[in-house]
Amino acid sequence: MGLTIAILLPRSDVFPTLAMDFLNGLKLSLKNFSNSVAPKYLVEGIGNASDKSVLKTAEKMILQENVDLVISFCSIYFLEEFVSIFNNYKTPLIHVDLGGSALKKSQKSPFVIHHTLNLTHSAYAAGMHAACSFGKKAYMASSVYDGGYQISESMVRGYEKEGGKVEKYYVSPMDYKLESFDDLIIDIEREQPEVVFTVFSYKEAVKIFKKFANSSLNGKVNFVAIPLMTDESINTEDYQLQKVHSMASWAFDDENPEMQDFINSYKATYEDEPNIIGLLGFEVGLTIELCVTSEGKVAKNLMETVKDQLIDTPRGVLKYNSYNESQVDVFKFRKFQFNETKYHNRVTDTMNAGFSESLNEDFEDSIYSGWQNPYICT
């Protein structure tokens, strides 16, 4: 008898095919499962995953559908309560997130693991790298939407750890469509920083990039952006923008065999380029394979099952740390460049990611702020 897996997926303007992208990645990694454990998928939409309806949907899957495993996004504000449900029912959950906020010990359970892209952690690494490579004087420009999570705070902490100081902060207005960003350019020119941190995404990110490209700053100052700002799927034209970098746990231009095999298999199967959502789905599938017992069921105690296990993924060697969160071995410093037909994030340096676990501890007393929805899923 096969597995029954419930998958609770939000909708997204940034990734309009998020549900299909995730499912494509998941199914691609599970395609070699034997018929005895071939999964049956129960897919449910959960809106923006920003309210308690996701808790009700999950409980329905546990009680009415008797599922073997639930995979779901969830607002960080309800995550502790969400985890508690699976802890009480002793049902396995793989919580999926981009990692815009650091996890807390209260969100830990033997039955729950958190699979993320470690955005908060890679932001810390980006700050450290910028201080060592570009200079100690910085300017922070952030969207009111993206700045509400812990990515910008983590970036600043990493920068300060290496002796850097952010001299000025800018937060864009909520209605960015009516904003010219002229004052931002003037302010950066006046401050003359050695590096500019940029925390924007989606259409606002594109508008900011175009503004920087047509300003006197282009080619004179190094920009360190969050990786969602340099995502290949939203940047479809050449801005003639120079000196833009990002730090991430992934790089589709990475030459390692696991990443290239993933991209080639995805393109051959779906006739499309994978994005980070498909990558998340694929890695969750690799984790599920590790958790299936010889009887063809998912081990209930996911924490014990994945403990000390090393998984070869497209992002590199991955393990689950003491917070039950996926953690890569290195972060990749990338240069954002247009190459003939499209943008690429070319890896120019790497940084050991061993500090990731202690960073969660450093953020333990930090209060969550910002929007209810999981990062970027709007």
VEXTOR-62999 format. One record per residue (C-alpha): residue in one letter; x, y, z. Coordinates in pm, whole numbers, plus 32768, in hexadecimal, padded with zeros to 4 digits. Layout:
BEGIN
AXYZ;...
This chain:
BEGIN
M800080008000;G808E81527F9D;L80C982898067;T7FC48399808A;I806584EF8096;A7FA4863180D3;I804287658035;L7FC088BA80A5;L803589CA7FB8;P80008B447FB0;R7FC98C207E81;S80C78D257E1D;D80DA8E507D37;V82548E2F7D2A;F82438CC17CC9;P80EB8CA27C26;T81198B2D7BE5;L81A28AE97D43;A80C689B87D85;M812089137C3A;D8291896E7C59;F82A688CF7DB1;L81EB87987D44;N82C487747C0F;G8400877B7CE0;L8371868B7DE1;K82F8858E7CE0;L844185A07C24;S850885357D54;L840C84247DB2;K83E083937C56;N84C3826B7C9C;F83FA81F37DC6;S837F808F7DA0;N820D80567D5F;S81DD7FD87EC3;V821D81347F4D;A81B5820A7E25;P811A83377ECD;K7FB483AD7EAF;Y7FAA85287EC5;L7E9285EE7F67;V7ECE87587F03;E7E1C88767FB4;G7E3589EC7F74;I7E6C8ABB80AF;G7E4C8C1E8028;N7F738CEC809D;A7FB58BFC81C0;S7F8C8D308298;D7E728CD18385;K7DFF8BB28460;S7D3C8B09834A;V7E7A8A4782FA;L7E6389AB8456;K7D0189348411;T7D6188A782BD;A7E8487E88353;E7DAD87558467;K7CAC86EA8366;M7DBB863182A6;I7E2A857E83E1;L7CD1851D8460;Q7C0184EA8326;E7D0284818224;N7DE983BD830B;V7F1A843A824D;D807783B0828A;L812085018262;V80C78671823C;I819A876B817B;S813888D581B0;F81928A4481B9;C811C8B0682EB;S81318C698372;I824D8C8B846C;Y81508D27855E;F80848BE4856B;L81A28AF08546;E81BA8A9886B7;E80478A4286C1;F8068898C8574;V818688B785F6;S80C2886E8734;I7FAC87C98668;F809D86D185CD;N814986988718;N7FFD864287BC;Y7F90855586A7;K80F084C88678;T80D285018503;P8200855B8429;L821086B98397;I830C875382AA;H82E188CA82D2;V83578985819B;D83CF8AEC819F;L84C78BCD80ED;G85688C19823C;G851B8D8C825F;S85148D7183DC;A85E78CAA84D1;L85408B818576;K850E8B6886EF;K852C8A4287DD;S83B58A558822;Q837A89F186B5;K843388AB86DF;S8394875186F0;P840E85EC86B7;F830385CA85AA;V8356870A84EC;I847987758411;H849F88C8836B;H851D88D28206;T85898A3381A6;L866D8AF280BB;N87198B9481E9;L86E78CFC8174;T87228D9082CE;H88658CCF82F4;S88EA8D20819A;A889C8E9281DC;Y89838E83830A;A8A928DED822E;A8A558EFE812B;G8A8F90098232;M8BD58F6C82A5;H8C528F408141;A8BFB90A880E5;A8CBD9137820C;C8DF0906B81B2;S8DDE90A5803A;F8D4291FA7FF6;G8D7792D98125;K8CF79336827C;K8C01944A8220;A8AAA93DB81A3;Y895194588145;M881D937C817A;A86F493A5808C;S85C492CD80CD;S84619299805C;V835792C98166;Y82DF916C8107;D842790AB8105;G84C7916B8224;G83CA90EB8322;Y84718F99833E;Q85C28F4B83DC;I86928F4E829E;S86FA90BC82B2;E874390A08427;S88198F6D83EB;M88D5901782D1;V8927913D83B4;R8997905784CE;G8A838FA083E4;Y8B0C90E98360;E8B48917284BD;K8BF2902F852A;E8D0990798433;G8D2B91E3849C;G8C36928083A6;K8B37938E83F4;V89F493E38341;E89F1955E833B;K8893959582B1;Y874E94D58286;Y864095078180;V84EA945F8178;S841594878040;P82A594EE8056;M819393E98042;D811F94697EF0;Y826A943E7E3B;K81C094607CE8;L819795D77D22;E82F695FF7DAF;S840596877CC8;F852496237DB2;D85D897647D50;D860897BF7EBE;L86A4966A7EFF;I87A796A07DEE;I87F597FF7E6C;D881997837FD1;I890796697F71;E89D8975A7EA1;R89EC98457FCB;E8A50973480C1;Q8B56969C7FD6;P8B4F953D806A;E8C40942C8001;V8B24932F7FEB;V89AA93477FC8;F88D092318056;T878892097F99;V865F914A8025;F854F91487F1B;S849890407E50;Y83BC900A7D20;K8342913F7C5D;E83CD92337D5A;A8521918C7D34;V851691B57BBA;K84BA93257BDD;I85DA93607CD0;F86D392AF7BED;K866D93867AC6;K869094BE7B9C;F87ED945D7C10;A885894037AAE;N87FE955E7A2E;S88A596177B4F;S8A0596937B96;L8A2795737C90;N8A3B946B7B81;G8B9993DB7B71;K8C1694B47C93;V8B8494047DC2;N8B5392967E17;F89ED92267E4E;V89A890F77F29;A884490827EED;I87718F737F87;P87688E457E9C;L85F48E717E57;M86488FC27DBE;T87328F207CC3;D864D8DFA7C79;E86718D987B0D;S84FB8D677ADA;I849F8ED47B22;N85C58F7B7A74;T85848F497903;E863390727860;D879490FC7867;Y87A5922C794D;Q8917926C7901;L894392647A7A;Q8A9E922E7B0B;K8B3391B77C54;V8A0191007CDA;H8A3B8FD87DC1;S89738EF17EA3;M89AF8DD97F9A;A88CF8CA77F8C;S88C08B397FE6;W888D8AE37E76;A89068B427D1B;F88718AB47BDE;D89BB8B057B33;D8A758A287C27;E8B4289227B6D;N8B1B88117C73;P8A8B86CD7BDD;E895986C77CC1;M88E5881F7C50;Q892687DB7AE1;D887786897AF1;F874C872D7B9A;I8733883F7A93;N8758874C7970;S865B865779FE;Y8563876C7A49;K8580880178EB;A856586AB7846;T843086527910;Y8372879A7910;E840C885C77EC;D8445898278D4;E85578A1A79AB;P854289CD7B1F;N851F8AE37C1E;I855D8AE97D94;I84028A5D7DDE;G8443892F7D02;L8594890B7DAD;L84EA89087F03;G83F987FB7E8D;F851487277E05;E85D787397F4B;V84A486E6801A;G848285AF7F41;L85EA854C7F8E;T859E85708101;I8462849E80E4;E852883848043;L860B83888172;C84E08371825C;V8426824D81BC;T8449810C8284;S847B7FAC81FD;E83037F7A822E;G82BC8095813B;K82468192823F;V82CE82E282AB;A838482CE83F8;K82BD839584F7;N83E9841B85B4;L848184E9849C;M857B858B8587;E8620844185E0;T860D83C58479;V86C784EB83DE;K87B585268502;D8923851A8492;Q88BA84C2832E;L896B8572820E;I88A285A280CF;D893E85F47F7D;T885B86FE7EE4;P887587F87DC6;R88D688FF7EC9;G89ED88267F57;V8A0787468087;L88DB877D8167;K888D871582CB;Y8784876483D0;N880A882284FD;S879C8829866A;Y8675890A860B;N860987FB8513;E864D88F283FA;S86FA889982B5;Q8858892B82AD;V894A89328188;D8AC2890F81A7;V8B1E8A4F80EE;F8A7F8B94807B;K8AC98C0F7F1D;F8B2E8D767ED1;R8AA98DC47D76;K8AD78ED27C70;F899E8F407BB7;Q89EA8F587A44;F892F8F5A78FB;N89C78E5D780E;E894E8E7376A6;T87E18E1576E0;K879B8E0C7857;Y88168E6679AF;H88F58D787A70;N89688D6C7BD8;R8ACE8CF87BAB;V8B7E8C727CE1;T8CBB8D397D2A;D8CFF8CCA7E8F;T8C7B8BE97FA2;M8C5C8C03811B;N8C478AEC8219;A8AE68ADF82A7;G8B458A4383F4;F8AD28B7984B3;S89668B41844C;E88FE8A7C857E;S898D8B778676;L88E38C9185B7;N878F8BFC8610;E87FA8C0D877C;D88638D798754;F87098DCD86CB;E86508D0687D6;D85E58E3E8897;S859F8F0D8760;I842C8F588737;Y838C8F0D85E6;S830A903A852A;G827B908183D4;W81768FD48303;Q80AB8EA1835A;N80F28DE2821A;P82248D0581E7;Y833A8DCF8148;I82FE8E2D7FDC;C81CA8D527FB8;T80DC8E6F7F62;
